[in-house]
């Protein structure tokens, strides 16, 4: 029997002005930022008072094509860059490079959206130092929804206070040329900025060295001992490696743990033997950006193996999980 990890959509928190505006757009009242939202961008700045969703809302408004070059050229990019984490490679780019980057095909949903919705709860990981939020956007009432996964980090700002900044954005479409673009851009940047990109590239390369099999084994072993070294750690690892299209990316660690208590997922926390196939995974897409990776598990005393088939997709050089199927 095959089962796929999925979750129902839930809405976190009370609707604010931005959310009410989006609800009106979905009902046919117009799409994209309102005049009030657009006017507020002129003075928008990171602040300890802003919650993760408010940061995302501000950046989404800034990135919209309506505000990209109004009231002056690259205005939207300028506002968005204020809210980037210092560890984000995009924060080290020039304003012109950042604006040009948004013209690439896979970031079109961030620029052309007409409607937006929150897909699931805000998820806090790393003792509250990381925030994960799934959102959906579409360009018209009849267009397909596109999943966007926002990852924010609490950073120490000038003045000694902490505030939420955007660390990474995964759009549904993979970005396979990001690394080359960044390295080329680094050549034209000041030494300090180029060094920051170099540090980020080393971290990214460490992630790139994780093959689909490596990611599957890392997640499987984390889920086997979900409360080590601290409660819900295994669920946090699994959530970190969810792709934008994975419905489990909308779950909190507590919600993910609840799924693991379902009988058909029991093997994920009870296996005693694990074998991850190390041969070339089966490609789902012609370009190899989506693959199937098998892992075999069984309990002590079991004669037969349970097959856990993971689908993974490549995003910014990192393999992330889309779904899993368990066959006994």
N, C-alpha and C positions, 0 to 999 in steps of 0.2 A: 504494500500500500504506500503510495507516495503522498507526502504532505508538504505544504509550502508555508513558511513562516510569514504571517501577515497580521495586520492589525486594523481595527476600525479607526476612522478619523475622529479626532476629538479636538476641541478648541480650548486653548489655555487662556485663563484670565477673562476679564471683562472687556468688551469691545471699546476701543478708544476712538478718537476722531478719525484716525486713518482707517481703522477697520470698518467704521460705519460708512465712510466714503466708498470703500471697496464693496460693501454690501449693496450700496445704491447702484454702483456700476454694474454689478452682476444682475441687478433687477432691471437694467436698461436705462439707468440714469446717467450714462456717460462713463468713460474709463480714464485711467491714468490719474495723475495728481490733480487736485483741485487748485484753484487760484490761491487759496489760503495756504495749502501745503507748499506750493511753489514759492510763494513770497517768504515763507519762514526759512527757506534754505539760505537766505542772505546772511543770517546770523546764527545758523546751526553750527554748534561746536560740541565736541565730546564733553561729557560731564559725568561725575559720579552719580548724579541723579537719574541718568538715562539707563533704562533696563534694556536687555538684549533686543527685544522686539522693537523698541523705539529706535535703536541704532539701525536695525535692518530697515525699518520704515523710512528713515531719513535717507539712507543710502539708496534705497530703491527709487525714491522720488528724485534724488539727484541724478541717477543714471538714466532716467527716462528721457527719451529724445526731445520732449518738450523743453527740458531744462538743460540739455547738453550745451547749447550755445546761446542761452538767454539768461541774464541780460547781456552777456558778452561771451566771446569765444571760449570754449572749454570750461564754462562755469560749472556745469554739473560734475565734471571730473575733478575739478578743484575741491568741491564740497565733499565728494566721496572720499578723496584721498585724506581728508582731515580725520576720517574715522577708521583708517587702516592701522592694524597693529604694526609696531616697528619690525616684527619678525616676518611680516608679509612681504614677499618679494616685490609686489606691486608698489609698496610704499617707497621703494628705492628707485623707482622709475621717474623720469621727468613727466611733467604734466602733458606734454605733447605725446610722449610714448604711451602713457596711460590712456589718453583719449583715442589714439590710434588702435590700441589693443582692443578697445570695446567694439571696433568695427569688424572684428573677426566673427565668422559665422556662428560659432557656438555660444557667443555672448549676446546674440541678437535678442533672445527672450528678456534679458535684463533691460534692454533699451526700448523695446517695442511693446511692452506689456500694456494691456488695457484693463485687465482684472487680475486680482491677486487674492489668494486665500492662505490661511495657515493650515498646514497639514500635520496635525498632531501637536502634542505638548512641547513646550520648551524643555530640553533635557540638559541638566547640569551634571558634569562629570568632573573628575579630578578634584574632589572636595570643593566644588563650586568655582574652580578656576577656569573651566571651559563651559561653553554653552553651545548646544546643537539645536538648530531649528530647521524643520522642513517646511518649505513653502511651495505653492503652485502658482504659476502665472500663465496667462494666455493673452493673445493679441486681439481676440474678438469673442463674442458670445458663442460662436460656432467653431472656434479653433480648438485644437486639442490642448489640454493642460500640460505644461512642462514642469518637471520637478527641479527644484533648486535647494541645495543643502547649504545652509550657512553655519559656519563654525566661528565662534567669537572667543576671545581670550580676555581675561582681566589683566590689564597692564598697569604698571606703576608710572603715573604721569608726573609732570613737573608740579611741585608743590607737595609731593609725597602721598597723594591720594590715588586710589585705584579706579579705573573706569573700563567699560567694555569697549573693545575695538574689534574690527573684522579681521580675522586671521586667514580664512580660506573660504572660497565659494566654489562649490561643485555644481556646475550646470549639467543637465541630463546628458548632453553630448560630451564625449571625451575631448580633451585638449592635448593633442599629441605633439604640438610644436612649441609648447611653452618653454621648455628647457633651452632649446636653441635660441629662441628670441631673447631670453633673459641673458644668456652668456654674451650675445652680440651687444645687447644694450649696456652691459656692465663695462665694456671697453670705453664707452663715452661718458661714464659717470665719474665723479670724484672718488678718491681712494677709499674714503670711509664708506660710501654707498656701495662701491664695488666689493669691498670686504664683506659687507652685510649680505650681499647676494651670494658671495662665495660660501659663507657660513650656511645660508639656506640651502644652497645646492648640495652641500655635503650631507645635510639632513635628508634632502630629497633622494639623493643617491642611495642612502642607507635604506630608504623605503623601496626604491626601485630594485634593490637587490633581493627584496622579498618576492619570490615567484608566487603564482597562484597556490602551489602546494605549500609554500612557507606560510602564507596568510591563513590557509585552511588549518594547518597544524597549530599555528599560534592561537587561533580562535577556539579550536577544539580543545586544546589543553587548558585554556583559560576557563572554558565552560565546565570542564571536568572537575575543577576545584574552584567553584564560583566565588567563594568567600575568602580566598587567599590572594594576596596578603592582607586584604581588608574586605569587609562585607561588600558584596555585589561587584567586586573587581572583575570577575569573569564576564559579567553582563556589560560592564563598561567597555571592555576590550572588544566584545562583539559589536557593540553599537558604534565604536570608533571606526570599525572596518565595514560599515554599511554604506552602500552606494546611494545616490539620490533616489534611485528607483526602487530601493528596498523598503517595503512598508515597515519593517522593523526599525528603521532609522527614526521613526516617529515615537518610539517607545522610550519611556524612562527606564533606568535600570530595574526599578521595582516592577514595572510592567513587563519587561523582558523576563524577569525571574518568574513571573506568573505563568508565562508561556512554557517555561521549562518544567513546570509542575504538571503540565498536561501529559497523560499517559504515553502518547506517541513520541514525546520528546524525552522520555525518561532515559533512554540510552545515551543521550548527550552528557548526562551527569553521572552515569553508572558504568560506563565502559571500563574495562581493565586492560584491553589491548587495542592499539591503534596502529593502522598501517595507512599511510598517505601515498597514493600513487605518484611516483616521481617521473614518469614518462611525460612526454609532451601532452598537455591537456587538449581535449577535443575542442576545436574552434567552432563557435556558433555563428560568428560573423566572418565574412571572407577576409577582412583585414586583421583578424585575430584579436580584436579588442574586447571580445566577449568569449569566454571559454567555460567549459564544464570540467570540474575537478572532483575526482572521487576520493573518498576516505572510507576505509573499512574499520569497523569497531565491533567488539564483542565482549561480553562479560565472562568472568572466569567460569568454566564449566559449560559454556555454550559451545555447541558443535559448529553452528553456522555463523557467518558474519552478517552484520547489518551494513548496508551500503548507504553512505551519506553523500549525495551528489550536490555539490555547490556550483552555482553559476556566479562567475565573477566578471567584472568589467574594469577596464583600465581608465583611470581618471588622473590626469596630470602626473603620469608616471607611476601611480599607485594602484595596485589591484584592490578592488573593493567588492564586497559580496552583494549580489542582487537577490538571491533566494537560495533555499536548500530544499532537497527532496530526500526523504528517508524511506528506504525500501528494505523490508525484512523478509 
